[in-house]
């Protein structure tokens, strides 16, 4: 036995004893039903032997039929026995399941609570669902098969002995050899099951963390390393599965030895048995014991112990035991894969404001071009679908502040994606700074605009890295000024200053939005697109953020979340699915019934 298995057994033995000690009544009732099953197994083979020797071969068919009737009654009583067994089994398995769920929840909560180990317990969902169900089903299967084998085997072996002791001399050696070979496989199979489960969890954790950090990986160029790590984990999982399959093959061989050799040995030894006084009825009874009772119970036992037993030991240890080194190492490796090494983007000396310099260059090069221009833009999500935007014309001047309003699902986010160049129109043309955006490379689009979505993106790294992500030449003075403009000072101080570490999971949605807004504010792009990027902010914080963004050199397009956003804008675009209207707040109150309805809703 490996040290890991020995440690698991030592950890599991005390809670197992306590669990069973509290359910003595259920166990006693289960044992009584099992005794009935043992008697049933004894009667079937014994009745067959008596029906032949004392009935049909003795010239008394009535007596033979009577004994066959006894065998039939024993077989039919099996349904009642099985019903009683399952009724008692629920009294053991369901409390086990409830206890494991409580233990898994307590463990996860303790990890996340202040003063606990901290971090995200990514294996908690697996323990609460898959692993608890594995434990419950495996435990139920083991109770059923172990109980059935012990009592059925006792009844069958007692029946063989009662028919003739020579039968045991023939049947027991191959039966014992198969059982011994099977028992040899249990320990290595448990170790292989443990490795397979650990490999499966490690691969799942890696996939989950990589999926959550796709933008980090693409931005920092660490994708190939994570891909190699994933390939290694897949190879480890495949190797563990192959090892487990190899031991399963040995277990199958053991099953063949124990399940088929006794019958063959009995056939080969018929002449010898007849010479030692074994009657024809006793031979038929022996075959009945083997085929109807002993071998099926043995087959079920080997299947259950070989699969369910090793799984149960491993899963219970993972739920009830302390966090293992494997779990800790897996989480550490995954976190290393997930978090790219941050690259410092702060200058030591202040310089000209990047956004201002870019805006000045833009003013020189593109003074005559609109900041945003849509020419008869139509977009449909499908050949026969109703258009989300239909022949929309729009012109936004450089430096203008435009708000976009309309009912949910009317196409506001679609409009920002079209302007950002991440979505191509079905027809028409979209231009930013006089340049078509459809089909333009991502690097060129990044120089023209910044799109801030509702779900703000914050990555693991320093505060300064997050804020200056789109402005690599921003100096510390510029960052300090931007932090002050957005009221981000308390958050930055709480995180340890600009060099403090940002952990995205520890920030609220509003805090993540403020970080993303400051990042967009520092960007040199002349156009900012905010797609409900302030929805998690309180009204005061939203007003402060929009005031800072409106004072930035460049053009601002905001999908409005509150009426105040539309009032602060130079103009507001109202999308109603039929005819878009654009104007000032006062003009739209006079000309747009939908805008008046939205205003009334916002004010209610």
Secondary structure as the mmCIF struct_conf table of DSSP 4:
data_model
#
loop_
_struct_conf.conf_type_id
_struct_conf.id
_struct_conf.beg_label_comp_id
_struct_conf.beg_label_asym_id
_struct_conf.beg_label_seq_id
_struct_conf.end_label_comp_id
_struct_conf.end_label_asym_id
_struct_conf.end_label_seq_id
HELX_RH_AL_P HELX_RH_AL_P1 UNK A 3 UNK A 21
TURN_TY1_P TURN_TY1_P1 UNK A 22 UNK A 23
HELX_RH_AL_P HELX_RH_AL_P2 UNK A 24 UNK A 50
HELX_RH_PI_P HELX_RH_PI_P1 UNK A 51 UNK A 56
TURN_TY1_P TURN_TY1_P2 UNK A 57 UNK A 59
HELX_RH_AL_P HELX_RH_AL_P3 UNK A 61 UNK A 112
BEND BEND1 UNK A 113 UNK A 113
TURN_TY1_P TURN_TY1_P3 UNK A 114 UNK A 115
BEND BEND2 UNK A 116 UNK A 116
BEND BEND3 UNK A 119 UNK A 119
TURN_TY1_P TURN_TY1_P4 UNK A 122 UNK A 123
HELX_RH_AL_P HELX_RH_AL_P4 UNK A 124 UNK A 126
HELX_RH_PI_P HELX_RH_PI_P2 UNK A 127 UNK A 131
HELX_RH_AL_P HELX_RH_AL_P5 UNK A 132 UNK A 163
HELX_RH_AL_P HELX_RH_AL_P6 UNK A 165 UNK A 212
TURN_TY1_P TURN_TY1_P5 UNK A 213 UNK A 213
HELX_RH_AL_P HELX_RH_AL_P7 UNK A 214 UNK A 220
TURN_TY1_P TURN_TY1_P6 UNK A 221 UNK A 221
HELX_RH_AL_P HELX_RH_AL_P8 UNK A 223 UNK A 268
TURN_TY1_P TURN_TY1_P7 UNK A 269 UNK A 269
HELX_RH_AL_P HELX_RH_AL_P9 UNK A 270 UNK A 275
TURN_TY1_P TURN_TY1_P8 UNK A 276 UNK A 277
HELX_RH_AL_P HELX_RH_AL_P10 UNK A 280 UNK A 288
HELX_RH_PI_P HELX_RH_PI_P3 UNK A 289 UNK A 294
HELX_RH_AL_P HELX_RH_AL_P11 UNK A 295 UNK A 303
HELX_RH_PI_P HELX_RH_PI_P4 UNK A 304 UNK A 309
HELX_RH_AL_P HELX_RH_AL_P12 UNK A 310 UNK A 320
BEND BEND4 UNK A 321 UNK A 321
HELX_LH_PP_P HELX_LH_PP_P1 UNK A 322 UNK A 324
HELX_RH_AL_P HELX_RH_AL_P13 UNK A 325 UNK A 338
BEND BEND5 UNK A 339 UNK A 339
HELX_LH_PP_P HELX_LH_PP_P2 UNK A 340 UNK A 342
STRN STRN1 UNK A 347 UNK A 347
BEND BEND6 UNK A 348 UNK A 349
BEND BEND7 UNK A 352 UNK A 352
HELX_RH_AL_P HELX_RH_AL_P14 UNK A 354 UNK A 365
BEND BEND8 UNK A 366 UNK A 366
TURN_TY1_P TURN_TY1_P9 UNK A 367 UNK A 368
BEND BEND9 UNK A 369 UNK A 369
BEND BEND10 UNK A 371 UNK A 371
STRN STRN2 UNK A 372 UNK A 379
BEND BEND11 UNK A 381 UNK A 382
TURN_TY1_P TURN_TY1_P10 UNK A 383 UNK A 384
BEND BEND12 UNK A 385 UNK A 385
HELX_LH_PP_P HELX_LH_PP_P3 UNK A 386 UNK A 387
BEND BEND13 UNK A 388 UNK A 388
STRN STRN3 UNK A 389 UNK A 396
TURN_TY1_P TURN_TY1_P11 UNK A 398 UNK A 399
STRN STRN4 UNK A 401 UNK A 406
BEND BEND14 UNK A 407 UNK A 407
TURN_TY1_P TURN_TY1_P12 UNK A 408 UNK A 409
BEND BEND15 UNK A 410 UNK A 411
HELX_RH_AL_P HELX_RH_AL_P15 UNK A 412 UNK A 420
TURN_TY1_P TURN_TY1_P13 UNK A 421 UNK A 421
BEND BEND16 UNK A 422 UNK A 423
BEND BEND17 UNK A 426 UNK A 426
STRN STRN5 UNK A 427 UNK A 432
TURN_TY1_P TURN_TY1_P14 UNK A 433 UNK A 434
STRN STRN6 UNK A 435 UNK A 436
TURN_TY1_P TURN_TY1_P15 UNK A 438 UNK A 439
HELX_RH_AL_P HELX_RH_AL_P16 UNK A 442 UNK A 448
STRN STRN7 UNK A 449 UNK A 452
BEND BEND18 UNK A 454 UNK A 455
BEND BEND19 UNK A 460 UNK A 460
STRN STRN8 UNK A 461 UNK A 462
HELX_RH_AL_P HELX_RH_AL_P17 UNK A 463 UNK A 467
TURN_TY1_P TURN_TY1_P16 UNK A 468 UNK A 470
TURN_TY1_P TURN_TY1_P17 UNK A 472 UNK A 473
STRN STRN9 UNK A 475 UNK A 475
HELX_RH_AL_P HELX_RH_AL_P18 UNK A 476 UNK A 485
TURN_TY1_P TURN_TY1_P18 UNK A 486 UNK A 487
HELX_RH_AL_P HELX_RH_AL_P19 UNK A 489 UNK A 494
TURN_TY1_P TURN_TY1_P19 UNK A 495 UNK A 496
BEND BEND20 UNK A 497 UNK A 497
TURN_TY1_P TURN_TY1_P20 UNK A 498 UNK A 499
BEND BEND21 UNK A 500 UNK A 500
STRN STRN10 UNK A 501 UNK A 502
HELX_RH_3T_P HELX_RH_3T_P1 UNK A 504 UNK A 506
BEND BEND22 UNK A 507 UNK A 507
HELX_RH_AL_P HELX_RH_AL_P20 UNK A 509 UNK A 522
BEND BEND23 UNK A 526 UNK A 526
STRN STRN11 UNK A 527 UNK A 531
BEND BEND24 UNK A 532 UNK A 532
TURN_TY1_P TURN_TY1_P21 UNK A 533 UNK A 536
BEND BEND25 UNK A 537 UNK A 537
HELX_RH_AL_P HELX_RH_AL_P21 UNK A 539 UNK A 550
TURN_TY1_P TURN_TY1_P22 UNK A 551 UNK A 551
BEND BEND26 UNK A 552 UNK A 554
STRN STRN12 UNK A 555 UNK A 559
BEND BEND27 UNK A 561 UNK A 562
HELX_RH_AL_P HELX_RH_AL_P22 UNK A 563 UNK A 568
BEND BEND28 UNK A 569 UNK A 570
STRN STRN13 UNK A 571 UNK A 575
BEND BEND29 UNK A 577 UNK A 578
STRN STRN14 UNK A 581 UNK A 583
HELX_RH_AL_P HELX_RH_AL_P23 UNK A 585 UNK A 591
HELX_RH_AL_P HELX_RH_AL_P24 UNK A 593 UNK A 603
#
